[in-house]
Amino acid sequence: MSNVKLAIVYYSSTGTNYTVAKEAQKAAEEAGAEVRLRKAPELAPDEAIDSNPAWRKHIDETSDIEEATNDDLEWADAIIFGSPTRFGNVAAQIKQVIDSAGPLWMEGKLLNKVVSGFTSAQNPNGGQESTLLAMYNSFHHWGAIVVSPAYSDPKLFESGGNPYGTSITAGGDIPDEKLQAIRIQTNRVLEVASKFTEAYSDA
């Protein structure tokens, strides 16, 4: 799978999705992929961020992470997006990254990208599945290849069995089975993407 270029694009306010994104990065690099870890640009005003010390702390601690650009999306063979739920939908920060990709979409540069997603919410039923499905709607418009974890590994049931993507209950340490789930999902994305890159290189 060393021929796969993977972009991991996430938004995290207090660190849950960042931790998951880093686990995906680790799994991908161990599999030999070339990885770009990118965060979505922050849209919230400083007064909102400063009202939550954990939010401000996380932003300061991850200031070295580059923000996602269209160049990252065009570069990648595969993209994994991570978003918290916002009323059962994608966070505005991730939505802006997706919406800003309009020029790439118009030029057909998002066709056949292999894409997948993960999410988190404050409770186990906070809209995780609907957030991933909403995210995937955009990818269908891109003409991308949506690769979910499905039930491709029995261990996914231990993490809650969400077939659409890894979903986390935010707050506290992330359970090992959830980190294992994102590793399985990442490797599945790389496996599918490698088949496409091999096919294109042979064409």
VENZIMO-V291823 format. One record per helix or strand of 2 or more residues. SS is the DSSP state (H for helix, E for strand). FROM is the first residue (numbers start at 1). TO is the last residue. If there is no record, write none. Layout:
BEGIN
((SS,FROM,TO) (SS,FROM,TO))
END
This chain:
BEGIN
((E,5,10) (H,16,30) (E,34,39) (H,46,50) (H,53,61) (H,70,75) (E,78,86) (E,89,90) (H,92,99) (H,102,106) (E,114,121) (H,128,142) (E,145,146) (H,155,158) (E,167,169) (H,176,202))
END
